Amino acid sequence: MKIDWSAIGSVFGVSLVFTVALVTLFTLGVNGLARREKAAAQGNSAALAVTGAYVCFAACAAAVAYGIYLIVAKA
C-alpha cells in the first residue's frame, strides 16, 4: 500500500482554507448583527449591517449545503 502524501496535504490545505473562510464569514455575520443592536440602542438605522449579516449567513449556509451535496453525490 502506497500513501499519496501530496494528495493528503492538498486535501488538508483546501479544507483548512475553507474552514477559515467559513468561520470568517460567520464572524462577519455576527458582527453585523451586533452593529444592529448597537445602532438600535443609539436610535440609528443599521440596514446595511443587517443586510451584510444576512448575506454572510446565506453564504455560510450555501457553503455547507454544497459540502453536503459533494459528500452525498460522491457516495
PQR file with spaces between the fields and no chain letter, atoms N, CA, C, O and H, PARSE charges and radii, in Angstrom:
ATOM       1  N    MET     1       0.848   -1.178    0.000 -0.4000 1.5000
ATOM       2  CA   MET     1       0.000    0.000    0.000 -0.0000 2.0000
ATOM       3  C    MET     1       0.891    1.238    0.000  0.5500 1.7000
ATOM       4  O    MET     1       1.831    1.348    0.788 -0.5500 1.4000
ATOM       5  N    LYS     2       0.578    2.159   -0.895 -0.4000 1.5000
ATOM       6  CA   LYS     2       1.353    3.384   -1.003 -0.0000 2.0000
ATOM       7  C    LYS     2       0.443    4.567   -0.667  0.5500 1.7000
ATOM       8  O    LYS     2      -0.650    4.705   -1.215 -0.5500 1.4000
ATOM       9  H    LYS     2      -0.185    2.070   -1.535  0.4000 1.0000
ATOM      10  N    ILE     3       0.911    5.400    0.228 -0.4000 1.5000
ATOM      11  CA   ILE     3       0.143    6.569    0.634 -0.0000 2.0000
ATOM      12  C    ILE     3       0.586    7.760   -0.208  0.5500 1.7000
ATOM      13  O    ILE     3       1.777    8.053   -0.304 -0.5500 1.4000
ATOM      14  H    ILE     3       1.800    5.288    0.674  0.4000 1.0000
ATOM      15  N    ASP     4      -0.365    8.433   -0.807 -0.4000 1.5000
ATOM      16  CA   ASP     4      -0.072    9.621   -1.609 -0.0000 2.0000
ATOM      17  C    ASP     4      -0.089   10.837   -0.677  0.5500 1.7000
ATOM      18  O    ASP     4      -1.138   11.438   -0.445 -0.5500 1.4000
ATOM      19  H    ASP     4      -1.333    8.194   -0.729  0.4000 1.0000
ATOM      20  N    TRP     5       1.073   11.185   -0.154 -0.4000 1.5000
ATOM      21  CA   TRP     5       1.177   12.248    0.837 -0.0000 2.0000
ATOM      22  C    TRP     5       0.834   13.611    0.255  0.5500 1.7000
ATOM      23  O    TRP     5       0.305   14.468    0.963 -0.5500 1.4000
ATOM      24  H    TRP     5       1.925   10.697   -0.343  0.4000 1.0000
ATOM      25  N    SER     6       1.126   13.825   -1.018 -0.4000 1.5000
ATOM      26  CA   SER     6       0.800   15.122   -1.617 -0.0000 2.0000
ATOM      27  C    SER     6      -0.711   15.303   -1.719  0.5500 1.7000
ATOM      28  O    SER     6      -1.206   16.417   -1.544 -0.5500 1.4000
ATOM      29  H    SER     6       1.556   13.129   -1.593  0.4000 1.0000
ATOM      30  N    ALA     7      -1.444   14.244   -1.995 -0.4000 1.5000
ATOM      31  CA   ALA     7      -2.906   14.334   -2.042 -0.0000 2.0000
ATOM      32  C    ALA     7      -3.473   14.620   -0.658  0.5500 1.7000
ATOM      33  O    ALA     7      -4.398   15.419   -0.513 -0.5500 1.4000
ATOM      34  H    ALA     7      -1.042   13.339   -2.138  0.4000 1.0000
ATOM      35  N    ILE     8      -2.917   13.966    0.357 -0.4000 1.5000
ATOM      36  CA   ILE     8      -3.377   14.227    1.728 -0.0000 2.0000
ATOM      37  C    ILE     8      -3.074   15.665    2.121  0.5500 1.7000
ATOM      38  O    ILE     8      -3.892   16.324    2.762 -0.5500 1.4000
ATOM      39  H    ILE     8      -2.165   13.317    0.239  0.4000 1.0000
ATOM      40  N    GLY     9      -1.900   16.149    1.737 -0.4000 1.5000
ATOM      41  CA   GLY     9      -1.529   17.528    2.042 -0.0000 2.0000
ATOM      42  C    GLY     9      -2.421   18.534    1.342  0.5500 1.7000
ATOM      43  O    GLY     9      -2.795   19.544    1.938 -0.5500 1.4000
ATOM      44  H    GLY     9      -1.236   15.613    1.216  0.4000 1.0000
ATOM      45  N    SER    10      -2.768   18.276    0.089 -0.4000 1.5000
ATOM      46  CA   SER    10      -3.630   19.217   -0.624 -0.0000 2.0000
ATOM      47  C    SER    10      -5.047   19.207   -0.059  0.5500 1.7000
ATOM      48  O    SER    10      -5.684   20.258    0.019 -0.5500 1.4000
ATOM      49  H    SER    10      -2.464   17.455   -0.395  0.4000 1.0000
ATOM      50  N    VAL    11      -5.544   18.055    0.330 -0.4000 1.5000
ATOM      51  CA   VAL    11      -6.869   17.991    0.961 -0.0000 2.0000
ATOM      52  C    VAL    11      -6.857   18.751    2.279  0.5500 1.7000
ATOM      53  O    VAL    11      -7.800   19.477    2.593 -0.5500 1.4000
ATOM      54  H    VAL    11      -5.026   17.201    0.267  0.4000 1.0000
ATOM      55  N    PHE    12      -5.788   18.583    3.049 -0.4000 1.5000
ATOM      56  CA   PHE    12      -5.675   19.307    4.317 -0.0000 2.0000
ATOM      57  C    PHE    12      -5.629   20.811    4.081  0.5500 1.7000
ATOM      58  O    PHE    12      -6.293   21.574    4.783 -0.5500 1.4000
ATOM      59  H    PHE    12      -5.022   17.994    2.794  0.4000 1.0000
ATOM      60  N    GLY    13      -4.840   21.241    3.087 -0.4000 1.5000
ATOM      61  CA   GLY    13      -4.723   22.671    2.802 -0.0000 2.0000
ATOM      62  C    GLY    13      -6.031   23.290    2.354  0.5500 1.7000
ATOM      63  O    GLY    13      -6.399   24.371    2.811 -0.5500 1.4000
ATOM      64  H    GLY    13      -4.301   20.622    2.516  0.4000 1.0000
ATOM      65  N    VAL    14      -6.730   22.615    1.468 -0.4000 1.5000
ATOM      66  CA   VAL    14      -8.004   23.138    0.968 -0.0000 2.0000
ATOM      67  C    VAL    14      -9.042   23.179    2.092  0.5500 1.7000
ATOM      68  O    VAL    14      -9.787   24.151    2.219 -0.5500 1.4000
ATOM      69  H    VAL    14      -6.431   21.737    1.096  0.4000 1.0000
ATOM      70  N    SER    15      -9.086   22.131    2.900 -0.4000 1.5000
ATOM      71  CA   SER    15     -10.063   22.122    3.989 -0.0000 2.0000
ATOM      72  C    SER    15      -9.740   23.193    5.024  0.5500 1.7000
ATOM      73  O    SER    15     -10.652   23.782    5.602 -0.5500 1.4000
ATOM      74  H    SER    15      -8.480   21.342    2.797  0.4000 1.0000
ATOM      75  N    LEU    16      -8.468   23.452    5.264 -0.4000 1.5000
ATOM      76  CA   LEU    16      -8.088   24.495    6.210 -0.0000 2.0000
ATOM      77  C    LEU    16      -8.498   25.874    5.699  0.5500 1.7000
ATOM      78  O    LEU    16      -9.025   26.690    6.456 -0.5500 1.4000
ATOM      79  H    LEU    16      -7.727   22.973    4.794  0.4000 1.0000
ATOM      80  N    VAL    17      -8.256   26.130    4.422 -0.4000 1.5000
ATOM      81  CA   VAL    17      -8.615   27.431    3.837 -0.0000 2.0000
ATOM      82  C    VAL    17     -10.131   27.638    3.878  0.5500 1.7000
ATOM      83  O    VAL    17     -10.602   28.714    4.245 -0.5500 1.4000
ATOM      84  H    VAL    17      -7.828   25.467    3.807  0.4000 1.0000
ATOM      85  N    PHE    18     -10.883   26.620    3.506 -0.4000 1.5000
ATOM      86  CA   PHE    18     -12.342   26.771    3.512 -0.0000 2.0000
ATOM      87  C    PHE    18     -12.905   26.875    4.925  0.5500 1.7000
ATOM      88  O    PHE    18     -13.897   27.570    5.143 -0.5500 1.4000
ATOM      89  H    PHE    18     -10.500   25.745    3.207  0.4000 1.0000
ATOM      90  N    THR    19     -12.290   26.199    5.877 -0.4000 1.5000
ATOM      91  CA   THR    19     -12.746   26.313    7.262 -0.0000 2.0000
ATOM      92  C    THR    19     -12.517   27.721    7.784  0.5500 1.7000
ATOM      93  O    THR    19     -13.400   28.300    8.416 -0.5500 1.4000
ATOM      94  H    THR    19     -11.484   25.634    5.699  0.4000 1.0000
ATOM      95  N    VAL    20     -11.342   28.274    7.526 -0.4000 1.5000
ATOM      96  CA   VAL    20     -11.057   29.642    7.969 -0.0000 2.0000
ATOM      97  C    VAL    20     -11.998   30.632    7.276  0.5500 1.7000
ATOM      98  O    VAL    20     -12.479   31.573    7.906 -0.5500 1.4000
ATOM      99  H    VAL    20     -10.624   27.804    7.013  0.4000 1.0000
ATOM     100  N    ALA    21     -12.258   30.424    5.993 -0.4000 1.5000
ATOM     101  CA   ALA    21     -13.168   31.318    5.272 -0.0000 2.0000
ATOM     102  C    ALA    21     -14.589   31.238    5.828  0.5500 1.7000
ATOM     103  O    ALA    21     -15.263   32.258    5.963 -0.5500 1.4000
ATOM     104  H    ALA    21     -11.867   29.659    5.482  0.4000 1.0000
ATOM     105  N    LEU    22     -15.036   30.040    6.148 -0.4000 1.5000
ATOM     106  CA   LEU    22     -16.388   29.872    6.684 -0.0000 2.0000
ATOM     107  C    LEU    22     -16.514   30.508    8.067  0.5500 1.7000
ATOM     108  O    LEU    22     -17.517   31.155    8.366 -0.5500 1.4000
ATOM     109  H    LEU    22     -14.488   29.211    6.039  0.4000 1.0000
ATOM     110  N    VAL    23     -15.513   30.327    8.894 -0.4000 1.5000
ATOM     111  CA   VAL    23     -15.528   30.945   10.230 -0.0000 2.0000
ATOM     112  C    VAL    23     -15.489   32.461   10.105  0.5500 1.7000
ATOM     113  O    VAL    23     -16.160   33.161   10.862 -0.5500 1.4000
ATOM     114  H    VAL    23     -14.697   29.802    8.651  0.4000 1.0000
ATOM     115  N    THR    24     -14.717   32.971    9.166 -0.4000 1.5000
ATOM     116  CA   THR    24     -14.644   34.419    8.956 -0.0000 2.0000
ATOM     117  C    THR    24     -15.991   34.970    8.497  0.5500 1.7000
ATOM     118  O    THR    24     -16.435   36.009    8.985 -0.5500 1.4000
ATOM     119  H    THR    24     -14.171   32.402    8.551  0.4000 1.0000
ATOM     120  N    LEU    25     -16.639   34.286    7.569 -0.4000 1.5000
ATOM     121  CA   LEU    25     -17.963   34.725    7.113 -0.0000 2.0000
ATOM     122  C    LEU    25     -18.973   34.738    8.261  0.5500 1.7000
ATOM     123  O    LEU    25     -19.746   35.685    8.408 -0.5500 1.4000
ATOM     124  H    LEU    25     -16.279   33.441    7.172  0.4000 1.0000
ATOM     125  N    PHE    26     -18.958   33.690    9.062 -0.4000 1.5000
ATOM     126  CA   PHE    26     -19.898   33.625   10.180 -0.0000 2.0000
ATOM     127  C    PHE    26     -19.613   34.734   11.194  0.5500 1.7000
ATOM     128  O    PHE    26     -20.534   35.334   11.747 -0.5500 1.4000
ATOM     129  H    PHE    26     -18.330   32.921    8.943  0.4000 1.0000
ATOM     130  N    THR    27     -18.328   34.996   11.431 -0.4000 1.5000
ATOM     131  CA   THR    27     -17.953   36.058   12.358 -0.0000 2.0000
ATOM     132  C    THR    27     -18.397   37.421   11.844  0.5500 1.7000
ATOM     133  O    THR    27     -18.855   38.260   12.621 -0.5500 1.4000
ATOM     134  H    THR    27     -17.579   34.508   10.982  0.4000 1.0000
ATOM     135  N    LEU    28     -18.264   37.646   10.540 -0.4000 1.5000
ATOM     136  CA   LEU    28     -18.742   38.904    9.971 -0.0000 2.0000
ATOM     137  C    LEU    28     -20.261   39.035   10.107  0.5500 1.7000
ATOM     138  O    LEU    28     -20.772   40.131   10.334 -0.5500 1.4000
ATOM     139  H    LEU    28     -17.892   36.965    9.910  0.4000 1.0000
ATOM     140  N    GLY    29     -20.971   37.933    9.972 -0.4000 1.5000
ATOM     141  CA   GLY    29     -22.419   37.966   10.165 -0.0000 2.0000
ATOM     142  C    GLY    29     -22.810   38.313   11.588  0.5500 1.7000
ATOM     143  O    GLY    29     -23.710   39.120   11.819 -0.5500 1.4000
ATOM     144  H    GLY    29     -20.555   37.042    9.788  0.4000 1.0000
ATOM     145  N    VAL    30     -22.130   37.701   12.531 -0.4000 1.5000
ATOM     146  CA   VAL    30     -22.409   38.003   13.941 -0.0000 2.0000
ATOM     147  C    VAL    30     -22.049   39.451   14.253  0.5500 1.7000
ATOM     148  O    VAL    30     -22.756   40.122   15.006 -0.5500 1.4000
ATOM     149  H    VAL    30     -21.399   37.045   12.343  0.4000 1.0000
ATOM     150  N    ASN    31     -20.953   39.932   13.677 -0.4000 1.5000
ATOM     151  CA   ASN    31     -20.551   41.319   13.887 -0.0000 2.0000
ATOM     152  C    ASN    31     -21.584   42.281   13.312  0.5500 1.7000
ATOM     153  O    ASN    31     -21.856   43.323   13.909 -0.5500 1.4000
ATOM     154  H    ASN    31     -20.379   39.388   13.065  0.4000 1.0000
ATOM     155  N    GLY    32     -22.158   41.945   12.165 -0.4000 1.5000
ATOM     156  CA   GLY    32     -23.201   42.782   11.586 -0.0000 2.0000
ATOM     157  C    GLY    32     -24.438   42.852   12.469  0.5500 1.7000
ATOM     158  O    GLY    32     -25.048   43.912   12.608 -0.5500 1.4000
ATOM     159  H    GLY    32     -21.936   41.099   11.681  0.4000 1.0000
ATOM     160  N    LEU    33     -24.806   41.723   13.066 -0.4000 1.5000
ATOM     161  CA   LEU    33     -25.959   41.735   13.975 -0.0000 2.0000
ATOM     162  C    LEU    33     -25.643   42.522   15.254  0.5500 1.7000
ATOM     163  O    LEU    33     -26.525   43.167   15.820 -0.5500 1.4000
ATOM     164  H    LEU    33     -24.310   40.863   12.953  0.4000 1.0000
ATOM     165  N    ALA    34     -24.407   42.468   15.698 -0.4000 1.5000
ATOM     166  CA   ALA    34     -24.018   43.252   16.874 -0.0000 2.0000
ATOM     167  C    ALA    34     -24.077   44.746   16.565  0.5500 1.7000
ATOM     168  O    ALA    34     -24.460   45.548   17.417 -0.5500 1.4000
ATOM     169  H    ALA    34     -23.690   41.944   15.238  0.4000 1.0000
ATOM     170  N    ARG    35     -23.699   45.112   15.349 -0.4000 1.5000
ATOM     171  CA   ARG    35     -23.793   46.528   14.960 -0.0000 2.0000
ATOM     172  C    ARG    35     -25.257   46.985   14.909  0.5500 1.7000
ATOM     173  O    ARG    35     -25.566   48.138   15.211 -0.5500 1.4000
ATOM     174  H    ARG    35     -23.388   44.460   14.657  0.4000 1.0000
ATOM     175  N    ARG    36     -26.147   46.071   14.526 -0.4000 1.5000
ATOM     176  CA   ARG    36     -27.571   46.411   14.523 -0.0000 2.0000
ATOM     177  C    ARG    36     -28.041   46.721   15.931  0.5500 1.7000
ATOM     178  O    ARG    36     -28.766   47.691   16.153 -0.5500 1.4000
ATOM     179  H    ARG    36     -25.895   45.134   14.282  0.4000 1.0000
ATOM     180  N    GLU    37     -27.629   45.900   16.877 -0.4000 1.5000
ATOM     181  CA   GLU    37     -28.020   46.130   18.273 -0.0000 2.0000
ATOM     182  C    GLU    37     -27.463   47.454   18.785  0.5500 1.7000
ATOM     183  O    GLU    37     -28.144   48.194   19.495 -0.5500 1.4000
ATOM     184  H    GLU    37     -27.041   45.112   16.697  0.4000 1.0000
ATOM     185  N    LYS    38     -26.211   47.742   18.414 -0.4000 1.5000
ATOM     186  CA   LYS    38     -25.591   48.987   18.850 -0.0000 2.0000
ATOM     187  C    LYS    38     -26.302   50.194   18.235  0.5500 1.7000
ATOM     188  O    LYS    38     -26.531   51.195   18.913 -0.5500 1.4000
ATOM     189  H    LYS    38     -25.658   47.141   17.837  0.4000 1.0000
ATOM     190  N    ALA    39     -26.650   50.095   16.950 -0.4000 1.5000
ATOM     191  CA   ALA    39     -27.340   51.199   16.279 -0.0000 2.0000
ATOM     192  C    ALA    39     -28.748   51.385   16.828  0.5500 1.7000
ATOM     193  O    ALA    39     -29.223   52.514   16.952 -0.5500 1.4000
ATOM     194  H    ALA    39     -26.464   49.282   16.399  0.4000 1.0000
ATOM     195  N    ALA    40     -29.415   50.287   17.156 -0.4000 1.5000
ATOM     196  CA   ALA    40     -30.767   50.399   17.723 -0.0000 2.0000
ATOM     197  C    ALA    40     -30.718   51.067   19.088  0.5500 1.7000
ATOM     198  O    ALA    40     -31.624   51.821   19.442 -0.5500 1.4000
ATOM     199  H    ALA    40     -29.029   49.370   17.055  0.4000 1.0000
ATOM     200  N    ALA    41     -29.677   50.799   19.852 -0.4000 1.5000
ATOM     201  CA   ALA    41     -29.555   51.426   21.162 -0.0000 2.0000
ATOM     202  C    ALA    41     -29.293   52.926   21.033  0.5500 1.7000
ATOM     203  O    ALA    41     -29.681   53.703   21.906 -0.5500 1.4000
ATOM     204  H    ALA    41     -28.941   50.186   19.564  0.4000 1.0000
ATOM     205  N    GLN    42     -28.644   53.330   19.957 -0.4000 1.5000
ATOM     206  CA   GLN    42     -28.359   54.741   19.739 -0.0000 2.0000
ATOM     207  C    GLN    42     -29.459   55.445   18.955  0.5500 1.7000
ATOM     208  O    GLN    42     -29.433   56.666   18.803 -0.5500 1.4000
ATOM     209  H    GLN    42     -28.330   52.700   19.247  0.4000 1.0000
ATOM     210  N    GLY    43     -30.423   54.680   18.459 -0.4000 1.5000
ATOM     211  CA   GLY    43     -31.523   55.259   17.703 -0.0000 2.0000
ATOM     212  C    GLY    43     -31.214   55.456   16.232  0.5500 1.7000
ATOM     213  O    GLY    43     -31.914   56.208   15.554 -0.5500 1.4000
ATOM     214  H    GLY    43     -30.444   53.688   18.582  0.4000 1.0000
ATOM     215  N    ASN    44     -30.184   54.801   15.725 -0.4000 1.5000
ATOM     216  CA   ASN    44     -29.801   54.926   14.313 -0.0000 2.0000
ATOM     217  C    ASN    44     -30.288   53.715   13.527  0.5500 1.7000
ATOM     218  O    ASN    44     -30.740   52.723   14.099 -0.5500 1.4000
ATOM     219  H    ASN    44     -29.615   54.191   16.276  0.4000 1.0000
ATOM     220  N    SER    45     -30.185   53.816   12.201 -0.4000 1.5000
ATOM     221  CA   SER    45     -30.552   52.703   11.336 -0.0000 2.0000
ATOM     222  C    SER    45     -29.301   51.918   10.965  0.5500 1.7000
ATOM     223  O    SER    45     -28.239   52.496   10.735 -0.5500 1.4000
ATOM     224  H    SER    45     -29.817   54.622   11.736  0.4000 1.0000
ATOM     225  N    ALA    46     -29.434   50.617   10.910 -0.4000 1.5000
ATOM     226  CA   ALA    46     -28.302   49.761   10.555 -0.0000 2.0000
ATOM     227  C    ALA    46     -28.716   48.775    9.475  0.5500 1.7000
ATOM     228  O    ALA    46     -28.397   47.588    9.552 -0.5500 1.4000
ATOM     229  H    ALA    46     -30.297   50.147   11.097  0.4000 1.0000
ATOM     230  N    ALA    47     -29.426   49.270    8.470 -0.4000 1.5000
ATOM     231  CA   ALA    47     -29.924   48.393    7.412 -0.0000 2.0000
ATOM     232  C    ALA    47     -28.781   47.735    6.644  0.5500 1.7000
ATOM     233  O    ALA    47     -28.885   46.568    6.267 -0.5500 1.4000
ATOM     234  H    ALA    47     -29.684   50.234    8.408  0.4000 1.0000
ATOM     235  N    LEU    48     -27.698   48.464    6.408 -0.4000 1.5000
ATOM     236  CA   LEU    48     -26.573   47.903    5.670 -0.0000 2.0000
ATOM     237  C    LEU    48     -25.887   46.797    6.470  0.5500 1.7000
ATOM     238  O    LEU    48     -25.484   45.780    5.905 -0.5500 1.4000
ATOM     239  H    LEU    48     -27.613   49.412    6.715  0.4000 1.0000
ATOM     240  N    ALA    49     -25.755   46.992    7.768 -0.4000 1.5000
ATOM     241  CA   ALA    49     -25.130   45.970    8.616 -0.0000 2.0000
ATOM     242  C    ALA    49     -25.986   44.706    8.666  0.5500 1.7000
ATOM     243  O    ALA    49     -25.455   43.596    8.631 -0.5500 1.4000
ATOM     244  H    ALA    49     -26.082   47.818    8.227  0.4000 1.0000
ATOM     245  N    VAL    50     -27.285   44.868    8.747 -0.4000 1.5000
ATOM     246  CA   VAL    50     -28.178   43.713    8.797 -0.0000 2.0000
ATOM     247  C    VAL    50     -28.173   42.981    7.454  0.5500 1.7000
ATOM     248  O    VAL    50     -28.156   41.751    7.416 -0.5500 1.4000
ATOM     249  H    VAL    50     -27.715   45.770    8.775  0.4000 1.0000
ATOM     250  N    THR    51     -28.186   43.725    6.373 -0.4000 1.5000
ATOM     251  CA   THR    51     -28.137   43.110    5.044 -0.0000 2.0000
ATOM     252  C    THR    51     -26.832   42.345    4.857  0.5500 1.7000
ATOM     253  O    THR    51     -26.833   41.228    4.338 -0.5500 1.4000
ATOM     254  H    THR    51     -28.199   44.724    6.404  0.4000 1.0000
ATOM     255  N    GLY    52     -25.723   42.942    5.278 -0.4000 1.5000
ATOM     256  CA   GLY    52     -24.433   42.262    5.197 -0.0000 2.0000
ATOM     257  C    GLY    52     -24.399   41.008    6.042  0.5500 1.7000
ATOM     258  O    GLY    52     -23.830   39.995    5.635 -0.5500 1.4000
ATOM     259  H    GLY    52     -25.722   43.849    5.699  0.4000 1.0000
ATOM     260  N    ALA    53     -25.009   41.070    7.226 -0.4000 1.5000
ATOM     261  CA   ALA    53     -25.052   39.896    8.098 -0.0000 2.0000
ATOM     262  C    ALA    53     -25.854   38.771    7.450  0.5500 1.7000
ATOM     263  O    ALA    53     -25.440   37.612    7.483 -0.5500 1.4000
ATOM     264  H    ALA    53     -25.471   41.893    7.557  0.4000 1.0000
ATOM     265  N    TYR    54     -26.992   39.108    6.865 -0.4000 1.5000
ATOM     266  CA   TYR    54     -27.807   38.085    6.212 -0.0000 2.0000
ATOM     267  C    TYR    54     -27.097   37.489    5.001  0.5500 1.7000
ATOM     268  O    TYR    54     -27.220   36.293    4.737 -0.5500 1.4000
ATOM     269  H    TYR    54     -27.328   40.049    6.838  0.4000 1.0000
ATOM     270  N    VAL    55     -26.360   38.312    4.265 -0.4000 1.5000
ATOM     271  CA   VAL    55     -25.601   37.813    3.120 -0.0000 2.0000
ATOM     272  C    VAL    55     -24.515   36.848    3.593  0.5500 1.7000
ATOM     273  O    VAL    55     -24.292   35.805    2.978 -0.5500 1.4000
ATOM     274  H    VAL    55     -26.261   39.284    4.479  0.4000 1.0000
ATOM     275  N    CYS    56     -23.841   37.201    4.689 -0.4000 1.5000
ATOM     276  CA   CYS    56     -22.801   36.318    5.235 -0.0000 2.0000
ATOM     277  C    CYS    56     -23.394   34.991    5.700  0.5500 1.7000
ATOM     278  O    CYS    56     -22.827   33.932    5.434 -0.5500 1.4000
ATOM     279  H    CYS    56     -24.023   38.048    5.189  0.4000 1.0000
ATOM     280  N    PHE    57     -24.520   35.042    6.387 -0.4000 1.5000
ATOM     281  CA   PHE    57     -25.147   33.804    6.852 -0.0000 2.0000
ATOM     282  C    PHE    57     -25.651   32.963    5.676  0.5500 1.7000
ATOM     283  O    PHE    57     -25.576   31.735    5.712 -0.5500 1.4000
ATOM     284  H    PHE    57     -24.981   35.902    6.604  0.4000 1.0000
ATOM     285  N    ALA    58     -26.162   33.621    4.641 -0.4000 1.5000
ATOM     286  CA   ALA    58     -26.604   32.882    3.460 -0.0000 2.0000
ATOM     287  C    ALA    58     -25.424   32.220    2.752  0.5500 1.7000
ATOM     288  O    ALA    58     -25.546   31.098    2.261 -0.5500 1.4000
ATOM     289  H    ALA    58     -26.223   34.618    4.612  0.4000 1.0000
ATOM     290  N    ALA    59     -24.290   32.904    2.697 -0.4000 1.5000
ATOM     291  CA   ALA    59     -23.096   32.314    2.085 -0.0000 2.0000
ATOM     292  C    ALA    59     -22.607   31.124    2.900  0.5500 1.7000
ATOM     293  O    ALA    59     -22.167   30.124    2.333 -0.5500 1.4000
ATOM     294  H    ALA    59     -24.192   33.816    3.096  0.4000 1.0000
ATOM     295  N    CYS    60     -22.680   31.222    4.222 -0.4000 1.5000
ATOM     296  CA   CYS    60     -22.311   30.087    5.081 -0.0000 2.0000
ATOM     297  C    CYS    60     -23.232   28.897    4.827  0.5500 1.7000
ATOM     298  O    CYS    60     -22.772   27.763    4.691 -0.5500 1.4000
ATOM     299  H    CYS    60     -23.038   32.035    4.682  0.4000 1.0000
ATOM     300  N    ALA    61     -24.519   29.160    4.767 -0.4000 1.5000
ATOM     301  CA   ALA    61     -25.478   28.080    4.528 -0.0000 2.0000
ATOM     302  C    ALA    61     -25.265   27.456    3.148  0.5500 1.7000
ATOM     303  O    ALA    61     -25.370   26.240    2.989 -0.5500 1.4000
ATOM     304  H    ALA    61     -24.893   30.081    4.877  0.4000 1.0000
ATOM     305  N    ALA    62     -24.967   28.286    2.161 -0.4000 1.5000
ATOM     306  CA   ALA    62     -24.720   27.759    0.813 -0.0000 2.0000
ATOM     307  C    ALA    62     -23.459   26.898    0.776  0.5500 1.7000
ATOM     308  O    ALA    62     -23.437   25.862    0.112 -0.5500 1.4000
ATOM     309  H    ALA    62     -24.881   29.274    2.290  0.4000 1.0000
ATOM     310  N    ALA    63     -22.421   27.317    1.477 -0.4000 1.5000
ATOM     311  CA   ALA    63     -21.179   26.538    1.511 -0.0000 2.0000
ATOM     312  C    ALA    63     -21.394   25.194    2.205  0.5500 1.7000
ATOM     313  O    ALA    63     -20.880   24.171    1.753 -0.5500 1.4000
ATOM     314  H    ALA    63     -22.440   28.159    2.015  0.4000 1.0000
ATOM     315  N    VAL    64     -22.142   25.196    3.287 -0.4000 1.5000
ATOM     316  CA   VAL    64     -22.429   23.939    3.993 -0.0000 2.0000
ATOM     317  C    VAL    64     -23.292   23.032    3.122  0.5500 1.7000
ATOM     318  O    VAL    64     -23.046   21.829    3.041 -0.5500 1.4000
ATOM     319  H    VAL    64     -22.560   26.027    3.654  0.4000 1.0000
ATOM     320  N    ALA    65     -24.296   23.602    2.475 -0.4000 1.5000
ATOM     321  CA   ALA    65     -25.158   22.797    1.595 -0.0000 2.0000
ATOM     322  C    ALA    65     -24.360   22.214    0.432  0.5500 1.7000
ATOM     323  O    ALA    65     -24.586   21.068    0.042 -0.5500 1.4000
ATOM     324  H    ALA    65     -24.496   24.580    2.540  0.4000 1.0000
ATOM     325  N    TYR    66     -23.443   22.978   -0.118 -0.4000 1.5000
ATOM     326  CA   TYR    66     -22.620   22.477   -1.219 -0.0000 2.0000
ATOM     327  C    TYR    66     -21.694   21.361   -0.734  0.5500 1.7000
ATOM     328  O    TYR    66     -21.473   20.381   -1.446 -0.5500 1.4000
ATOM     329  H    TYR    66     -23.259   23.909    0.198  0.4000 1.0000
ATOM     330  N    GLY    67     -21.161   21.506    0.457 -0.4000 1.5000
ATOM     331  CA   GLY    67     -20.325   20.451    1.022 -0.0000 2.0000
ATOM     332  C    GLY    67     -21.101   19.162    1.234  0.5500 1.7000
ATOM     333  O    GLY    67     -20.600   18.074    0.948 -0.5500 1.4000
ATOM     334  H    GLY    67     -21.340   22.302    1.036  0.4000 1.0000
ATOM     335  N    ILE    68     -22.320   19.285    1.734 -0.4000 1.5000
ATOM     336  CA   ILE    68     -23.163   18.103    1.923 -0.0000 2.0000
ATOM     337  C    ILE    68     -23.504   17.481    0.576  0.5500 1.7000
ATOM     338  O    ILE    68     -23.527   16.258    0.436 -0.5500 1.4000
ATOM     339  H    ILE    68     -22.726   20.168    1.966  0.4000 1.0000
ATOM     340  N    TYR    69     -23.771   18.332   -0.418 -0.4000 1.5000
ATOM     341  CA   TYR    69     -24.040   17.830   -1.773 -0.0000 2.0000
ATOM     342  C    TYR    69     -22.845   17.042   -2.306  0.5500 1.7000
ATOM     343  O    TYR    69     -23.017   15.966   -2.878 -0.5500 1.4000
ATOM     344  H    TYR    69     -23.753   19.326   -0.305  0.4000 1.0000
ATOM     345  N    LEU    70     -21.651   17.567   -2.122 -0.4000 1.5000
ATOM     346  CA   LEU    70     -20.447   16.862   -2.599 -0.0000 2.0000
ATOM     347  C    LEU    70     -20.280   15.521   -1.912  0.5500 1.7000
ATOM     348  O    LEU    70     -19.895   14.539   -2.548 -0.5500 1.4000
ATOM     349  H    LEU    70     -21.511   18.441   -1.657  0.4000 1.0000
ATOM     350  N    ILE    71     -20.565   15.471   -0.624 -0.4000 1.5000
ATOM     351  CA   ILE    71     -20.419   14.225    0.115 -0.0000 2.0000
ATOM     352  C    ILE    71     -21.451   13.197   -0.376  0.5500 1.7000
ATOM     353  O    ILE    71     -21.120   12.029   -0.581 -0.5500 1.4000
ATOM     354  H    ILE    71     -20.877   16.268   -0.108  0.4000 1.0000
ATOM     355  N    VAL    72     -22.685   13.636   -0.558 -0.4000 1.5000
ATOM     356  CA   VAL    72     -23.750   12.726   -0.962 -0.0000 2.0000
ATOM     357  C    VAL    72     -23.573   12.289   -2.423  0.5500 1.7000
ATOM     358  O    VAL    72     -23.815   11.130   -2.758 -0.5500 1.4000
ATOM     359  H    VAL    72     -22.953   14.584   -0.390  0.4000 1.0000
ATOM     360  N    ALA    73     -23.153   13.214   -3.284 -0.4000 1.5000
ATOM     361  CA   ALA    73     -23.026   12.894   -4.705 -0.0000 2.0000
ATOM     362  C    ALA    73     -21.888   11.918   -4.960  0.5500 1.7000
ATOM     363  O    ALA    73     -21.954   11.138   -5.911 -0.5500 1.4000
ATOM     364  H    ALA    73     -22.957   14.156   -3.011  0.4000 1.0000
ATOM     365  N    LYS    74     -20.861   11.940   -4.146 -0.4000 1.5000
ATOM     366  CA   LYS    74     -19.718   11.056   -4.345 -0.0000 2.0000
ATOM     367  C    LYS    74     -19.889    9.715   -3.662  0.5500 1.7000
ATOM     368  O    LYS    74     -19.105    8.796   -3.902 -0.5500 1.4000
ATOM     369  H    LYS    74     -20.808   12.573   -3.374  0.4000 1.0000
ATOM     370  N    ALA    75     -20.890    9.588   -2.823 -0.4000 1.5000
ATOM     371  CA   ALA    75     -21.069    8.337   -2.080 -0.0000 2.0000
ATOM     372  C    ALA    75     -21.698    7.254   -2.907  0.5500 1.7000
ATOM     373  O    ALA    75     -21.911    6.146   -2.415 -0.5500 1.4000
ATOM     374  H    ALA    75     -21.526   10.334   -2.628  0.4000 1.0000
